[in-house]
């Protein structure tokens, strides 16, 4: 079946790709975002689970390039996204 761009995705992309979406990563979220926040420890546990599962994190650009057949995708891709880009992301999620 053609995708939204009118092209047929490669066979490998007919499988669902998990997308982990984060809004805030903090130990003390404000009330207005608290239900959508995770602690740094929970975020780290999620990333550990991704690694343990053998999944390969991709950028959105890599994923779309794979959908259009420009690059091969790994057998077990996953997208990890940050919706709002709060400062807590840089402080708790971006680590060397």
C-alpha positions as a Python dict, from the first residue, in 0.01 Angstrom:
ca = {
    (1, 'X'): (0, 0, 0),
    (2, 'X'): (143, 345, -84),
    (3, 'X'): (243, 570, 204),
    (4, 'X'): (145, 935, 253),
    (5, 'X'): (404, 1033, -9),
    (6, 'X'): (253, 804, -273),
    (7, 'X'): (542, 559, -263),
    (8, 'X'): (552, 200, -150),
    (9, 'X'): (768, 154, 162),
    (10, 'X'): (1040, -111, 154),
    (11, 'X'): (927, -452, 276),
    (12, 'X'): (1130, -414, 597),
    (13, 'X'): (928, -106, 698),
    (14, 'X'): (596, -283, 698),
    (15, 'X'): (674, -385, 1054),
    (16, 'X'): (577, -140, 1331),
    (17, 'X'): (857, 82, 1463),
    (18, 'X'): (829, 178, 1832),
    (19, 'X'): (842, 551, 1904),
    (20, 'X'): (929, 654, 2258),
    (21, 'X'): (804, 1009, 2315),
    (22, 'X'): (920, 1215, 2611),
    (23, 'X'): (794, 1556, 2723),
    (24, 'X'): (997, 1624, 3036),
    (25, 'X'): (1276, 1447, 3224),
    (26, 'X'): (1296, 1576, 3577),
    (27, 'X'): (1272, 1474, 3941),
    (28, 'X'): (1047, 1768, 4025),
    (29, 'X'): (811, 1854, 3738),
    (30, 'X'): (568, 2145, 3760),
    (31, 'X'): (207, 2034, 3812),
    (32, 'X'): (103, 2126, 3457),
    (33, 'X'): (346, 1874, 3300),
    (34, 'X'): (383, 1620, 3582),
    (35, 'X'): (164, 1352, 3425),
    (36, 'X'): (385, 1361, 3113),
    (37, 'X'): (722, 1364, 3292),
    (38, 'X'): (960, 1084, 3381),
    (39, 'X'): (1244, 1097, 3628),
    (40, 'X'): (1604, 1077, 3507),
    (41, 'X'): (1623, 730, 3665),
    (42, 'X'): (1317, 607, 3475),
    (43, 'X'): (1451, 758, 3150),
    (44, 'X'): (1783, 580, 3206),
    (45, 'X'): (1597, 253, 3269),
    (46, 'X'): (1405, 300, 2944),
    (47, 'X'): (1729, 352, 2751),
    (48, 'X'): (1883, 47, 2920),
    (49, 'X'): (1580, -155, 2808),
    (50, 'X'): (1623, -29, 2450),
    (51, 'X'): (1987, -138, 2451),
    (52, 'X'): (1904, -474, 2612),
    (53, 'X'): (1634, -538, 2352),
    (54, 'X'): (1884, -509, 2068),
    (55, 'X'): (1698, -219, 1913),
    (56, 'X'): (1887, 42, 1714),
    (57, 'X'): (1790, 405, 1786),
    (58, 'X'): (1746, 617, 1474),
    (59, 'X'): (1702, 985, 1409),
    (60, 'X'): (1378, 1087, 1244),
    (61, 'X'): (1580, 1174, 932),
    (62, 'X'): (1732, 825, 922),
    (63, 'X'): (1389, 671, 961),
    (64, 'X'): (1236, 874, 677),
    (65, 'X'): (1539, 803, 458),
    (66, 'X'): (1483, 434, 525),
    (67, 'X'): (1113, 463, 444),
    (68, 'X'): (1206, 606, 107),
    (69, 'X'): (1473, 345, 38),
    (70, 'X'): (1765, 588, 60),
    (71, 'X'): (1938, 393, 336),
    (72, 'X'): (1897, 43, 477),
    (73, 'X'): (1739, 30, 818),
    (74, 'X'): (1851, -200, 1097),
    (75, 'X'): (1637, -503, 1169),
    (76, 'X'): (1505, -361, 1499),
    (77, 'X'): (1477, 19, 1471),
    (78, 'X'): (1332, 248, 1739),
    (79, 'X'): (1274, 624, 1751),
    (80, 'X'): (1332, 820, 2072),
    (81, 'X'): (1185, 1169, 2056),
    (82, 'X'): (1153, 1469, 2285),
    (83, 'X'): (838, 1664, 2214),
    (84, 'X'): (887, 1991, 2398),
    (85, 'X'): (1263, 2026, 2433),
    (86, 'X'): (1267, 2163, 2787),
    (87, 'X'): (1601, 2250, 2945),
    (88, 'X'): (1574, 1939, 3164),
    (89, 'X'): (1637, 1728, 2856),
    (90, 'X'): (1986, 1874, 2813),
    (91, 'X'): (2058, 1839, 3182),
    (92, 'X'): (1933, 1483, 3230),
    (93, 'X'): (1919, 1309, 2895),
    (94, 'X'): (2215, 1433, 2690),
    (95, 'X'): (2516, 1264, 2838),
    (96, 'X'): (2851, 1180, 2680),
}
